[in-house]
Amino acid sequence: MEFGVSEALLVMDMQNGILERIGSRAEALLKATESAIEVARSQQRLVIFVRVAFREGAPEVSPKNQSFARLTTSTDLWETDASTAIHARLAPQPGDIVVVKRRVSAFSGSDLDVVLRAKSVDSLVVSGIATSGVVLSTVRQAADLDFRLTVLRDACADMDDDVHRMLMDKVFPRQAAVLETADWASRLTN
């Protein structure tokens, strides 16, 4: 697969409150994601951070939405809450873009597609948490939108390690190259 300057790194849901959910696995995930961001920036790739957050009171969440409706009683997913902030170790830099989404996929309820089209991006490198949530939903939608895809195995995590492995080994390879961050970096720098 050829990679060009039309490639963007998606860093999805790497938020304080979500990282807390994976406990001891968070450190390895943060290291891999830091590495991916460093490589992307050094190779002039666009870095796009995707956050999930809601307006106070969550007016964008339907009571029919089984996943999100139960979250509307909690205030830790409001846009201004510290739990929805991108982890400080991954802090966006000038030139990076931050997108706020209102659903599981990075495309749903956000302006991600508009940003990608405006920047003529045709290849996405996907990272984030959870593999069975934002990563799966975004990969599937991006494939349907004809993006070339790479999923960074070590820069993704899930609350269920078996589900993570199954998606990486059996589902994602149908639509994406699945690589370790170091292997992706090697392809960019050689």
C-alpha positions as CSV (number, residue, x, y, z in Angstrom):
1,M,0.0,0.0,0.0
2,E,1.4,3.4,-1.0
3,F,1.2,6.1,1.6
4,G,1.3,9.8,0.7
5,V,0.9,13.2,2.1
6,S,-2.9,12.7,1.9
7,E,-2.7,10.4,4.9
8,A,-4.1,11.4,8.3
9,L,-3.6,9.8,11.8
10,L,-6.9,9.5,13.7
11,V,-6.4,9.5,17.5
12,M,-9.8,8.6,18.8
13,D,-11.4,8.8,22.3
14,M,-8.0,9.0,24.0
15,Q,-9.8,10.9,26.8
16,N,-9.1,11.0,30.5
17,G,-12.3,9.2,31.5
18,I,-12.1,6.6,28.8
19,L,-8.4,5.7,29.5
20,E,-9.3,5.1,33.2
21,R,-11.5,2.3,32.1
22,I,-8.7,0.1,30.8
23,G,-6.6,0.4,34.0
24,S,-3.0,-1.0,33.7
25,R,-3.2,-1.3,29.9
26,A,-3.4,2.5,29.6
27,E,0.4,3.1,29.9
28,A,1.3,0.8,26.9
29,L,-1.5,2.4,24.9
30,L,-0.4,5.9,25.7
31,K,3.2,5.0,24.7
32,A,2.2,3.5,21.3
33,T,-0.1,6.5,20.6
34,E,2.6,9.0,21.5
35,S,4.9,7.2,19.1
36,A,2.4,7.2,16.3
37,I,1.7,11.0,16.8
38,E,5.4,11.7,16.8
39,V,5.9,9.8,13.6
40,A,2.9,11.4,11.9
41,R,4.1,14.9,12.8
42,S,7.7,14.1,11.7
43,Q,6.4,12.9,8.3
44,Q,4.1,15.9,7.8
45,R,0.9,13.8,8.3
46,L,-2.2,15.4,9.6
47,V,-3.0,14.5,13.1
48,I,-6.7,14.5,14.0
49,F,-7.9,14.0,17.5
50,V,-11.5,12.8,17.9
51,R,-13.4,13.3,21.2
52,V,-16.8,12.0,22.3
53,A,-18.6,14.6,24.3
54,F,-22.1,16.1,24.7
55,R,-23.6,19.5,25.3
56,E,-24.8,19.9,28.9
57,G,-28.0,18.0,29.3
58,A,-27.1,15.9,26.2
59,P,-29.8,17.2,23.9
60,E,-28.3,15.3,21.0
61,V,-28.9,11.9,22.7
62,S,-32.2,10.2,21.9
63,P,-33.8,8.1,24.7
64,K,-34.1,5.4,22.0
65,N,-30.3,5.2,21.7
66,Q,-29.5,2.2,24.0
67,S,-25.7,3.0,24.2
68,F,-25.9,6.7,25.0
69,A,-29.3,7.2,26.7
70,R,-28.0,5.8,30.0
71,L,-25.1,8.2,29.9
72,T,-27.3,11.3,29.9
73,T,-27.8,11.0,33.7
74,S,-24.1,11.4,34.1
75,T,-22.3,14.7,33.9
76,D,-18.8,13.4,33.1
77,L,-19.4,13.4,29.4
78,W,-20.2,17.1,29.0
79,E,-17.9,18.9,26.5
80,T,-16.3,21.0,29.3
81,D,-15.7,18.1,31.8
82,A,-12.1,17.0,32.4
83,S,-13.0,13.4,31.7
84,T,-13.7,14.3,28.1
85,A,-10.4,16.1,27.6
86,I,-7.7,14.5,25.5
87,H,-5.0,13.0,27.8
88,A,-2.3,15.6,28.6
89,R,0.5,13.3,27.2
90,L,-1.2,13.5,23.8
91,A,-2.0,17.2,23.8
92,P,-2.9,18.5,20.4
93,Q,-0.3,20.9,18.9
94,P,-0.6,23.7,16.4
95,G,-1.7,22.3,13.1
96,D,-3.5,19.3,14.7
97,I,-7.3,19.2,14.4
98,V,-9.7,18.3,17.2
99,V,-13.1,16.9,16.2
100,V,-16.0,16.4,18.6
101,K,-18.4,13.5,17.8
102,R,-21.8,12.7,19.3
103,R,-21.9,9.0,18.5
104,V,-19.6,5.9,18.3
105,S,-18.1,6.4,14.9
106,A,-15.7,9.3,14.4
107,F,-17.8,10.3,11.4
108,S,-21.2,10.3,13.1
109,G,-22.3,13.6,14.5
110,S,-19.0,15.3,13.7
111,D,-17.5,17.3,10.9
112,L,-14.7,14.8,10.3
113,D,-15.7,14.1,6.7
114,V,-15.7,17.8,5.9
115,V,-12.2,18.2,7.3
116,L,-10.9,15.2,5.4
117,R,-12.4,16.3,2.1
118,A,-11.1,19.9,2.6
119,K,-7.6,18.5,3.3
120,S,-7.8,16.0,0.4
121,V,-7.1,13.1,2.7
122,D,-7.7,9.7,1.1
123,S,-5.8,7.4,3.6
124,L,-6.5,7.0,7.3
125,V,-4.3,5.5,10.0
126,V,-6.6,4.6,12.9
127,S,-5.9,4.4,16.6
128,G,-8.0,4.7,19.7
129,I,-10.1,3.1,22.4
130,A,-12.2,1.0,22.3
131,T,-11.4,-1.4,19.5
132,S,-15.0,-2.7,19.6
133,G,-16.4,0.8,19.6
134,V,-14.9,3.8,17.9
135,V,-12.3,1.9,16.0
136,L,-14.7,-0.7,14.6
137,S,-17.4,1.8,13.7
138,T,-14.9,4.2,12.1
139,V,-13.1,1.5,10.1
140,R,-16.3,0.2,8.7
141,Q,-17.6,3.6,7.8
142,A,-14.3,4.8,6.4
143,A,-14.1,1.7,4.2
144,D,-17.6,2.4,2.9
145,L,-16.4,5.9,2.1
146,D,-13.4,4.5,0.1
147,F,-10.6,5.5,2.4
148,R,-7.4,3.5,2.3
149,L,-7.0,2.2,5.9
150,T,-4.3,1.2,8.3
151,V,-5.2,0.2,11.9
152,L,-2.4,0.4,14.5
153,R,-2.7,-2.7,16.6
154,D,-0.7,-1.5,19.6
155,A,-2.3,2.0,19.5
156,C,-5.8,0.5,20.0
157,A,-7.2,-1.1,23.1
158,D,-10.5,-2.6,24.3
159,M,-11.9,-3.5,27.7
160,D,-12.0,-7.1,26.4
161,D,-8.6,-8.4,25.1
162,D,-10.2,-11.3,23.3
163,V,-12.5,-9.0,21.3
164,H,-9.5,-6.8,20.5
165,R,-7.5,-9.7,19.2
166,M,-10.5,-11.1,17.2
167,L,-11.1,-7.7,15.5
168,M,-7.4,-7.2,14.7
169,D,-6.9,-10.7,13.4
170,K,-10.1,-11.6,11.7
171,V,-12.3,-8.5,11.0
172,F,-10.0,-5.5,10.2
173,P,-7.7,-7.2,7.7
174,R,-10.7,-7.5,5.3
175,Q,-10.7,-3.7,5.0
176,A,-7.4,-2.4,6.4
177,A,-3.7,-3.1,6.8
178,V,-3.2,-4.0,10.5
179,L,0.3,-3.0,11.7
180,E,2.2,-2.3,14.8
181,T,3.1,1.4,15.2
182,A,6.8,0.6,14.6
183,D,6.0,-1.2,11.3
184,W,3.9,1.7,10.1
185,A,6.7,4.1,11.0
186,S,9.2,2.0,9.2
187,R,7.1,2.1,6.0
188,L,6.9,5.9,6.2
189,T,10.6,6.5,6.9
190,N,12.1,4.0,4.3
